[in-house]
Amino acid sequence: MALSDLIQAHASYKQGLTELEGLLGGIQAAVDILEAKHGVFAHQIQVQRSAADKITVYGSLSVTLQAIEKLLTRIATEVERWVEVAKEIVSTVEFGVTGGIPPFAGALTDTSVGVKAGIIFGTNLLRGALETVADTVSVAALGMDLAIEQTAMDRNITLFVDDARFEVQQMVKELETMEGDVRAKLQELYTLKEAIHQAAGQVQAVLVEGERLLTEREVFRKRAAGDVQDYRYQDMGFRVFRNDAVAKYRATFELTARYAYLAATAYDYETNLVGSAAGSGRTFLTDIVRQRSPGPVIDGVPVVGKRGLADPMARLSQNFEVHRGQLGFNNPQIETNRFSLRREFFRFKEDSDTSNTAWRAELRFHRVPDLLTFPPFKRFCRPFADESMAPQPGIAIPFSTEVNFGYNFFGWPLGAGDSAYDPSSFATKIRAVGVWFDGYDGAGLSSTPRVYLVPVGADVLRTPDADDFTTRRFYVVDQKLPVPFPVSETEVADETWIPVIESLSDVLGGIRRFSSFRAFPDSPEMDESAIIDSQSTEDTRLIGRSVWNTQWLLIIPGGTLLHDPDAGLETFINNVTDIKLFFQTYAYSGN
């Protein structure tokens, strides 16, 4: 939180700086505008004054020129008038033409003529004087108009100067206001800067406090660790000496619960009742997990109705006795069948060159270069040789089986010569298995070929209800389940006694891999009973497994055919015309 306050104060300070830069920029812009305005106004005033001076000069010159014009005009008019006066006076004098005397001599002596000439002279002089005065007044009027115009121009210039000065003063006032804003913003920045210093100091104080707390916590942890270590050793010693018997009891109980759980799983596999059905194995599995005590057992028989593992085990036994008759466990249907891989699985016709070629190609396709490194073989089968030996080729044929109406044993639509199991039985399980080879060359190959027939997929079973065709899948793993030895008081008192190790003869849950069994050449002359008695292998490893499996694996090692496994496989492929599987089964009809 202190760091957040510091960041916020720093952000506010940066924001204030940005605003200050904006204000300074505004002031600079206003100053630039003011200077530009001042220059414009000064230029305009200068222009106006220059124009006024020019107008004054030109006006004075115009008045002078007009005065000169009027003077010259007046002189010309006077000359013309005096000429006319002279003409008029001369016209009024009677000139004589006798005696050699000039005609105007008598006129000069005539008194009336003199008076008349004087009047004419006086009148013209007065008239000229008055007109001269009028011209002078006209010229003066022009001078007055020029003065009036000059006065108006001076007034306009003065008013413009006043307006410009006022506008400049307004802009100066705005600059003063902006300067005040800048000062206020600077004061605000000083405050924000101080807030940053305070926030930084608060962060440093919090860091110092945190370091102090970390140091105190380290010291406290060291002290507490030492105390806890002492208490822990004391508690461990106490528990070891006091709870040894309880620990052995718990280990023994967990082993017992595991066996009970496996028994309930086997019950669920045998009955195949869905979880909603009464007496289903799922309910017993849940009940077994919940138990925390073995429960009462009287004379080796678990008691029903008490808490503990004895209750679900007793109910398992009782329910199985009830289902023994209902599901047909006491009345299985025994059946023996043989199935042709060539005809029923690969769907190749017999006695045809094309079919024989396709059959041999299929066998070659399923050849494996080395069975000892083949993953399914390594997981499910016991090896017949060490991996350090030469590669052991063989044939591995995977196939799936099913029990469905209208389909043969291998899932193909039921055709002529095909075989299938009864889908009305909810479970068809294996009792004995056998493998036959048609066309097996006993002279060119071993008389005792060996094969592996391994169910590597999931067992599929139907529910016992006749109207319910729901199927369940069980991924069965053949594991070691050693029978526990009886536990004595001496073993319980032994401190080194471990129930899971000491009370079992083998490792619990280890996978048991399948061994190979002998295959026989098929003989059409032998009857069914002879085949069952002499050419079948009752392998207990497959007893109880469902004939319906998502995947089987038939493995034929080449080393069991000839010493040279590759030659043995070639001879086998070129001579054997079919591989037949024999199953002796027992089926339960269900409810």
TORRO-920989 format. One record per residue (C-alpha): residue number from 1; chain; x, y, z. Coordinates in steps of 0.001 Angstrom, whole numbers. Example, Ala and Ser with C-alpha at 12.3 -4.5 7.8 and 13.67 -1.06 7.14 Angstrom:
   nr  kette     east    north       up
    1      A    12300    -4500     7800
    2      A    13670    -1060     7140
This chain:
   nr  kette     east    north       up
    1      A        0        0        0
    2      A     2891     2377      752
    3      A     4404     1628    -2637
    4      A     1018     2243    -4231
    5      A      812     5614    -2461
    6      A     4301     6479    -3754
    7      A     3329     5519    -7287
    8      A      147     7597    -7045
    9      A     2062    10613    -5686
   10      A     4626    10292    -8465
   11      A     1845    10019   -11027
   12      A      147    13150    -9597
   13      A     3469    15006    -9737
   14      A     4009    13985   -13364
   15      A      475    15078   -14161
   16      A     1156    18443   -12502
   17      A     4353    18825   -14517
   18      A     2407    18129   -17659
   19      A     -182    20749   -16720
   20      A     2615    23255   -15900
   21      A     4173    22623   -19277
   22      A      773    23268   -20784
   23      A      440    26575   -18900
   24      A     3957    27657   -19908
   25      A     3195    26732   -23450
   26      A        1    28796   -23254
   27      A     1948    31774   -21873
   28      A     4537    31498   -24602
   29      A     1798    31304   -27194
   30      A       76    34356   -25666
   31      A     3386    36249   -25637
   32      A     3963    35370   -29261
   33      A      447    36529   -30123
   34      A      948    39755   -28112
   35      A     4191    40491   -29884
   36      A     2586    39790   -33207
   37      A     -407    41990   -32321
   38      A     1885    44787   -31133
   39      A     3860    44615   -34357
   40      A      681    44649   -36409
   41      A     -737    47599   -34472
   42      A     2556    49546   -34731
   43      A     2705    48887   -38426
   44      A     -904    49935   -38905
   45      A     -343    53178   -36925
   46      A     2781    53880   -38922
   47      A      918    53268   -42149
   48      A    -1961    55488   -41070
   49      A      372    58298   -39946
   50      A     2381    58053   -43119
   51      A     -835    58184   -45109
   52      A    -1992    61205   -43068
   53      A     1307    63030   -43659
   54      A     1111    62305   -47333
   55      A    -2491    63436   -47469
   56      A    -1497    66651   -45649
   57      A     1348    67338   -48029
   58      A     -694    66455   -51048
   59      A    -3632    68473   -49722
   60      A    -1440    71562   -49087
   61      A       65    71183   -52508
   62      A    -3414    70845   -53981
   63      A    -4606    74007   -52169
   64      A    -1523    75896   -53351
   65      A    -2008    74709   -56874
   66      A    -5680    75657   -56770
   67      A    -4755    79084   -55384
   68      A    -2245    79525   -58185
   69      A    -4821    78316   -60657
   70      A    -7400    80808   -59375
   71      A    -4771    83578   -59362
   72      A    -3767    82868   -62907
   73      A    -7372    82525   -63907
   74      A    -8154    85784   -62172
   75      A    -5236    87538   -63928
   76      A    -6343    86203   -67260
   77      A    -9913    87299   -66530
   78      A    -8767    90774   -65478
   79      A    -6656    91150   -68579
   80      A    -9556    90148   -70726
   81      A   -11860    92480   -68789
   82      A    -9448    95428   -69089
   83      A    -9121    94779   -72732
   84      A   -12871    94888   -73059
   85      A   -12940    98121   -70984
   86      A   -10399    99618   -73263
   87      A   -12428    98622   -76262
   88      A   -15535   100071   -74734
   89      A   -13809   103414   -73950
   90      A   -12316   103665   -77373
   91      A   -15657   102934   -78962
   92      A   -17274   105817   -77130
   93      A   -14775   108506   -78308
   94      A   -15478   110216   -81637
   95      A   -12431   110345   -83674
   96      A   -11909   113156   -86261
   97      A   -10272   112616   -89543
   98      A    -9468   116182   -90625
   99      A    -6678   118524   -90275
  100      A    -4231   115765   -89467
  101      A    -5397   115641   -85807
  102      A    -5761   112162   -84131
  103      A    -9292   111061   -83718
  104      A    -9034   110628   -79958
  105      A    -7662   114045   -79294
  106      A   -11070   115554   -79076
  107      A   -12245   112745   -76945
  108      A    -9573   113300   -74397
  109      A   -10757   116768   -74007
  110      A   -14376   115645   -73629
  111      A   -15389   115718   -69909
  112      A   -18223   113210   -70224
  113      A   -15925   110738   -71760
  114      A   -13521   110935   -68833
  115      A   -16254   110498   -66323
  116      A   -17550   107518   -68160
  117      A   -14096   106012   -68391
  118      A   -13547   106555   -64701
  119      A   -16762   104865   -63839
  120      A   -15826   101924   -66009
  121      A   -12360   101775   -64452
  122      A   -13720   101983   -60953
  123      A   -16387    99417   -61543
  124      A   -13946    96937   -63021
  125      A   -11460    97521   -60243
  126      A   -14123    96956   -57601
  127      A   -15370    93925   -59401
  128      A   -11873    92515   -59700
  129      A   -11205    93195   -56060
  130      A   -14377    91479   -54987
  131      A   -13701    88475   -57208
  132      A   -10148    88333   -55883
  133      A   -11532    88346   -52365
  134      A   -13963    85573   -53406
  135      A   -11109    83521   -54838
  136      A    -9144    84073   -51646
  137      A   -12124    82918   -49589
  138      A   -12519    79850   -51849
  139      A    -8875    78994   -51426
  140      A    -9230    79473   -47669
  141      A   -12257    77154   -47704
  142      A   -10193    74529   -49450
  143      A    -7558    74944   -46759
  144      A   -10222    74579   -44096
  145      A   -11519    71341   -45746
  146      A    -7980    70024   -45771
  147      A    -7582    70927   -42106
  148      A   -10902    69258   -41278
  149      A    -9852    66115   -43115
  150      A    -6462    66160   -41377
  151      A    -8181    66574   -38022
  152      A   -10463    63574   -38776
  153      A    -7486    61465   -39763
  154      A    -5626    62486   -36593
  155      A    -8721    61615   -34560
  156      A    -9039    58180   -36230
  157      A    -5346    57474   -35661
  158      A    -5673    58517   -32016
  159      A    -8761    56316   -31534
  160      A    -7024    53349   -33254
  161      A    -3989    53837   -31023
  162      A    -6237    53910   -27968
  163      A    -8059    50729   -29083
  164      A    -4758    48995   -29840
  165      A    -3329    50063   -26490
  166      A    -6461    48769   -24730
  167      A    -6334    45435   -26525
  168      A    -2638    45089   -25739
  169      A    -3352    45889   -22087
  170      A    -6071    43196   -22077
  171      A    -3601    40636   -23434
  172      A    -1045    41754   -20856
  173      A    -3676    41252   -18139
  174      A    -4370    37766   -19489
  175      A     -637    37065   -19348
  176      A     -597    38275   -15747
  177      A    -3529    35931   -14972
  178      A    -1711    33026   -16645
  179      A     1394    33900   -14687
  180      A     -704    33648   -11520
  181      A    -1916    30199   -12637
  182      A     1690    29163   -13220
  183      A     2654    30315    -9752
  184      A     -295    28394    -8276
  185      A      675    25302   -10284
  186      A     4287    25658    -9101
  187      A     3052    25809    -5525
  188      A      948    22714    -6180
  189      A     3992    20959    -7654
  190      A     6030    21828    -4591
  191      A     3270    20233    -2503
  192      A     3161    17130    -4732
  193      A     6947    16854    -4599
  194      A     6792    16935     -843
  195      A     4089    14227     -992
  196      A     6470    12105    -3091
  197      A     9189    12532     -489
  198      A     6760    11585     2246
  199      A     5514     8524      309
  200      A     9110     7460     -403
  201      A     9911     7826     3248
  202      A     6850     5750     4105
  203      A     7998     3035     1680
  204      A    11440     3015     3240
  205      A     9876     2809     6692
  206      A     7675     -107     5609
  207      A    10677    -1868     4043
  208      A    12667    -1430     7207
  209      A     9726    -2755     9206
  210      A     9433    -5729     6832
  211      A    13120    -6524     7102
  212      A    12812    -6346    10850
  213      A     9827    -8699    10761
  214      A    11705   -11100     8464
  215      A    14608   -11120    10854
  216      A    12290   -11705    13786
  217      A    10497   -14464    11865
  218      A    13802   -16141    11014
  219      A    14825   -16063    14649
  220      A    11386   -17318    15688
  221      A    11465   -20117    13109
  222      A    14882   -21256    14218
  223      A    13744   -21297    17819
  224      A    10433   -22939    16906
  225      A    12168   -25467    14631
  226      A    14420   -26479    17469
  227      A    11451   -26836    19821
  228      A     9390   -28691    17209
  229      A    12287   -30998    16473
  230      A    12593   -31838    20149
  231      A     8851   -32389    20442
  232      A     8807   -34394    17228
  233      A    11495   -36770    18374
  234      A     9719   -37117    21682
  235      A     6404   -37752    19911
  236      A     8039   -40160    17455
  237      A     9571   -42139    20268
  238      A     6265   -42103    22095
  239      A     4349   -43278    19057
  240      A     6909   -45919    18149
  241      A     6826   -47488    21566
  242      A     3102   -47093    22120
  243      A     1628   -47672    18642
  244      A     3741   -50538    17392
  245      A      944   -53018    18036
  246      A    -1609   -50639    16475
  247      A      552   -50231    13377
  248      A      846   -53991    13007
  249      A    -2878   -54305    13514
  250      A    -3547   -51700    10814
  251      A    -1180   -53375     8375
  252      A    -2808   -56748     9002
  253      A    -6286   -55229     8690
  254      A    -5403   -53529     5407
  255      A    -4121   -56828     4048
  256      A    -7350   -58497     5161
  257      A    -9438   -55730     3601
  258      A    -7520   -56129      352
  259      A    -8331   -59834      204
  260      A   -11974   -59072     1033
  261      A   -12058   -56498    -1735
  262      A   -10618   -59041    -4196
  263      A   -13234   -61566    -3094
  264      A   -15995   -59010    -3730
  265      A   -14466   -58240    -7132
  266      A   -14521   -61940    -8029
  267      A   -18145   -62088    -6842
  268      A   -18963   -59097    -9056
  269      A   -17274   -60789   -12039
  270      A   -19136   -64065   -11507
  271      A   -22609   -62588   -10944
  272      A   -22179   -59579   -13287
  273      A   -25059   -57737   -11627
  274      A   -25316   -54046   -12467
  275      A   -24949   -51498    -9695
  276      A   -28700   -50872    -9392
  277      A   -29550   -54582    -8954
  278      A   -29999   -56113    -5515
  279      A   -26925   -57996    -4344
  280      A   -24617   -56418    -6920
  281      A   -20918   -56509    -6257
  282      A   -20598   -52704    -6394
  283      A   -22494   -52302    -3098
  284      A   -20198   -54800    -1385
  285      A   -17079   -53061    -2731
  286      A   -18246   -49743    -1282
  287      A   -19154   -51364     2027
  288      A   -15753   -53066     2326
  289      A   -13894   -49808     1789
  290      A   -15887   -48173     4595
  291      A   -15037   -50761     7226
  292      A   -12406   -50037     9873
  293      A   -12484   -53298    11883
  294      A   -12480   -57028    11064
  295      A   -15818   -57760    12726
  296      A   -16900   -60886    14653
  297      A   -15991   -64333    13304
  298      A   -17362   -67365    15186
  299      A   -15795   -70788    14514
  300      A   -14309   -69446    11310
  301      A   -17684   -68206    10040
  302      A   -18227   -64407     9671
  303      A   -21281   -62987    11444
  304      A   -23861   -60843     9608
  305      A   -25170   -57598    11042
  306      A   -22105   -56391    12911
  307      A   -19694   -53685    11902
  308      A   -16529   -54885    10248
  309      A   -15308   -56856     7266
  310      A   -17103   -59973     8506
  311      A   -20521   -58492     7648
  312      A   -19998   -57893     3873
  313      A   -18103   -61198     3571
  314      A   -20948   -63109     5243
  315      A   -23532   -61398     3031
  316      A   -21381   -62164      -23
  317      A   -21441   -65838      874
  318      A   -25168   -65868     1531
  319      A   -25989   -63939    -1648
  320      A   -23832   -66251    -3708
  321      A   -25674   -69275    -2296
  322      A   -28953   -67632    -3353
  323      A   -27628   -66745    -6819
  324      A   -26137   -70215    -7257
  325      A   -29521   -71620    -8201
  326      A   -31065   -68452    -9642
  327      A   -28238   -67724   -12083
  328      A   -27640   -71388   -12927
  329      A   -24211   -71775   -11308
  330      A   -25247   -75271   -10154
  331      A   -26491   -76267   -13598
  332      A   -24044   -75057   -16292
  333      A   -24454   -75857   -19960
  334      A   -21363   -77761   -21182
  335      A   -20457   -77209   -24821
  336      A   -17527   -78049   -27111
  337      A   -16799   -76060   -30270
  338      A   -14066   -75704   -32846
  339      A   -13485   -72512   -34852
  340      A   -11512   -72029   -38058
  341      A    -9344   -68959   -38235
  342      A    -9009   -69276   -41990
  343      A   -12652   -69690   -42843
  344      A   -14508   -68009   -39985
  345      A   -12089   -65186   -39073
  346      A   -10110   -64332   -42222
  347      A   -13047   -65468   -44435
  348      A   -10862   -67360   -46942
  349      A   -12474   -70211   -48889
  350      A   -10908   -73632   -48779
  351      A    -9347   -75594   -51678
  352      A    -8665   -72595   -53892
  353      A    -5327   -71392   -55231
  354      A    -6337   -67776   -54680
  355      A    -7534   -68574   -51159
  356      A    -4342   -70512   -50351
  357      A    -2180   -67643   -51582
  358      A    -4154   -65107   -49536
  359      A    -3951   -67393   -46459
  360      A     -173   -67706   -46710
  361      A      150   -63952   -47259
  362      A    -1916   -63342   -44115
  363      A      324   -65634   -42064
  364      A     3433   -63880   -43379
  365      A     1849   -60517   -42564
  366      A     1559   -61529   -38912
  367      A     5175   -62678   -38618
  368      A     7088   -61046   -35773
  369      A    10899   -60680   -36149
  370      A    11608   -61322   -32464
  371      A     8989   -62487   -29969
  372      A    11312   -61817   -27030
  373      A    11085   -58065   -27741
  374      A     7427   -58109   -28815
  375      A     5622   -55952   -26136
  376      A     2462   -58085   -25733
  377      A     4602   -61227   -25491
  378      A     6882   -59657   -22881
  379      A     3907   -58582   -20775
  380      A     1582   -61595   -20930
  381      A     3746   -64618   -21802
  382      A     6493   -66497   -20014
  383      A     9533   -66485   -22297
  384      A    10891   -69767   -23674
  385      A    14434   -68384   -24085
  386      A    16640   -65616   -22749
  387      A    16616   -62281   -24546
  388      A    20382   -62446   -24949
  389      A    19923   -65284   -27439
  390      A    19389   -64813   -31148
  391      A    16073   -63282   -32265
  392      A    13185   -65711   -32011
  393      A    10702   -65077   -34838
  394      A     7140   -66260   -34656
  395      A     3597   -65638   -35773
  396      A     1297   -63433   -33660
  397      A    -2333   -63354   -34802
  398      A    -4627   -60921   -32949
  399      A    -8384   -61451   -33129
  400      A   -11485   -60595   -31148
  401      A   -14437   -62762   -30206
  402      A   -18035   -62041   -29296
  403      A   -21327   -63694   -28451
  404      A   -24029   -61854   -30397
  405      A   -27126   -62998   -32226
  406      A   -26674   -63240   -35989
  407      A   -22875   -63103   -35861
  408      A   -20272   -65811   -35720
  409      A   -17669   -66235   -32969
  410      A   -15343   -63676   -34600
  411      A   -17996   -60959   -35133
  412      A   -18736   -61601   -38814
  413      A   -22323   -62045   -40067
  414      A   -23268   -65669   -39477
  415      A   -22724   -67711   -42646
  416      A   -22662   -71291   -43839
  417      A   -20293   -73441   -41784
  418      A   -19805   -70740   -39108
  419      A   -20091   -71413   -35396
  420      A   -21369   -69176   -32613
  421      A   -22242   -69337   -28939
  422      A   -25708   -68932   -27468
  423      A   -26408   -65221   -26641
  424      A   -29305   -66218   -24351
  425      A   -26752   -67309   -21737
  426      A   -25453   -64311   -19854
  427      A   -21975   -65842   -19379
  428      A   -20071   -68416   -21432
  429      A   -16727   -69276   -19849
  430      A   -13757   -71434   -20746
  431      A   -13027   -74845   -19235
  432      A   -10443   -76197   -21692
  433      A    -8689   -74932   -24827
  434      A    -6913   -76563   -27734
  435      A    -5287   -75636   -31040
  436      A    -5144   -77748   -34217
  437      A    -3220   -77267   -37442
  438      A    -4708   -78538   -40717
  439      A    -2046   -79793   -43107
  440      A      669   -79819   -40461
  441      A     3747   -81596   -41847
  442      A     4724   -83999   -39080
  443      A     7664   -85291   -41090
  444      A     9138   -81878   -41812
  445      A     8341   -80185   -38496
  446      A     8413   -80981   -34791
  447      A     5833   -83394   -33443
  448      A     5181   -81202   -30432
  449      A     4559   -77623   -31622
  450      A     3796   -75155   -28865
  451      A     1549   -72087   -28946
  452      A      356   -69317   -26665
  453      A    -3329   -68364   -26540
  454      A    -3619   -65237   -24399
  455      A    -6658   -63011   -23706
  456      A    -5114   -59522   -23783
  457      A    -8355   -57538   -24036
  458      A   -11363   -57141   -21781
  459      A   -13784   -59910   -20855
  460      A   -17348   -59026   -21889
  461      A   -20384   -60414   -20064
  462      A   -24121   -59738   -20212
  463      A   -26256   -59003   -17182
  464      A   -28214   -61994   -15836
  465      A   -31576   -60284   -16449
  466      A   -33208   -61978   -19441
  467      A   -34701   -58703   -20760
  468      A   -31602   -56594   -20265
  469      A   -28894   -56912   -22922
  470      A   -26518   -54547   -21135
  471      A   -22906   -55701   -21241
  472      A   -20077   -55059   -18817
  473      A   -16362   -55175   -19495
  474      A   -13856   -56571   -17043
  475      A   -10148   -55981   -17555
  476      A    -8968   -59153   -15879
  477      A    -5348   -59326   -14768
  478      A    -4053   -62715   -13663
  479      A    -2239   -61798   -10447
  480      A     -590   -63663    -7632
  481      A    -2829   -64067    -4588
  482      A     -771   -65956    -1991
  483      A    -2675   -67440      932
  484      A    -1668   -65671     4198
  485      A      -37   -67715     6940
  486      A    -1700   -67789    10353
  487      A     -372   -65042    12649
  488      A      905   -66013    16071
  489      A     1407   -63897    19182
  490      A     5178   -64271    18881
  491      A     5148   -62684    15422
  492      A     2956   -59822    16626
  493      A     5363   -59151    19480
  494      A     8353   -59157    17111
  495      A     9345   -55555    16383
  496      A    10671   -56431    12906
  497      A     7574   -58342    11813
  498      A     5839   -56787     8730
  499      A     2457   -58349     7887
  500      A     2544   -57772     4121
  501      A     5976   -59398     3839
  502      A     6117   -61945     6675
  503      A     2587   -63372     6403
  504      A     2585   -63993     2618
  505      A     4458   -66668      705
  506      A     4861   -64460    -2391
  507      A     4482   -60883    -3593
  508      A      857   -59811    -3554
  509      A     -444   -58606    -6923
  510      A     2427   -59792    -9129
  511      A     1339   -60542   -12698
  512      A     1308   -64240   -13619
  513      A     2293   -64663   -17251
  514      A      921   -67415   -19474
  515      A     2894   -70480   -20497
  516      A     2685   -72163   -23880
  517      A      766   -75411   -24465
  518      A      934   -78138   -27067
  519      A     -890   -77853   -30374
  520      A    -1960   -80910   -32427
  521      A    -2313   -81670   -36134
  522      A    -5979   -81932   -37120
  523      A    -7108   -85407   -38234
  524      A   -10480   -85746   -39946
  525      A   -10607   -89464   -39082
  526      A   -10717   -88795   -35304
  527      A   -14102   -88427   -33643
  528      A   -15050   -85613   -31255
  529      A   -14542   -87653   -28069
  530      A   -11047   -88684   -29135
  531      A   -10164   -85100   -29889
  532      A   -11365   -83949   -26490
  533      A    -9606   -86747   -24620
  534      A    -6272   -86857   -26440
  535      A    -5812   -83580   -28284
  536      A    -6971   -80885   -25833
  537      A    -5075   -79083   -23147
  538      A    -7031   -78322   -20011
  539      A    -5136   -75165   -19087
  540      A    -6335   -74000   -15680
  541      A    -4972   -70566   -16423
  542      A    -7975   -69884   -18695
  543      A   -10660   -71573   -16576
  544      A   -13351   -69043   -15708
  545      A   -12393   -66534   -18414
  546      A   -15136   -65390   -20788
  547      A   -15016   -66610   -24380
  548      A   -16174   -63083   -25327
  549      A   -13018   -60981   -25274
  550      A   -12148   -57767   -27066
  551      A    -8779   -59166   -28171
  552      A    -7000   -62514   -28159
  553      A    -3445   -63178   -29205
  554      A    -2392   -66510   -30749
  555      A     1419   -66769   -30771
  556      A     3254   -69558   -32621
  557      A     7022   -69499   -31854
  558      A     9148   -70663   -34766
  559      A    11622   -72321   -32359
  560      A     9012   -74924   -31352
  561      A     8685   -76004   -35003
  562      A    12358   -76429   -35919
  563      A    15759   -75588   -34524
  564      A    15983   -73006   -37296
  565      A    12913   -70882   -36466
  566      A    12819   -69102   -39834
  567      A    12886   -72395   -41741
  568      A    10251   -73818   -39413
  569      A     7953   -70839   -39987
  570      A     8388   -71065   -43770
  571      A     7544   -74763   -43729
  572      A     4590   -74076   -41458
  573      A     3242   -71297   -43697
  574      A     3662   -73314   -46894
  575      A     1954   -76455   -45524
  576      A     -613   -75543   -42878
  577      A    -3947   -74833   -44529
  578      A    -5933   -73814   -41439
  579      A    -5647   -73121   -37713
  580      A    -8537   -74292   -35574
  581      A    -9328   -73276   -32023
  582      A   -11021   -75658   -29627
  583      A   -13031   -74401   -26662
  584      A   -14738   -76543   -24066
  585      A   -17048   -74145   -22245
  586      A   -19696   -73937   -19581
  587      A   -22503   -71355   -19754
  588      A   -24954   -69870   -17253
  589      A   -28475   -69032   -18363
  590      A   -29143   -66356   -15721
  591      A   -32562   -65411   -14368
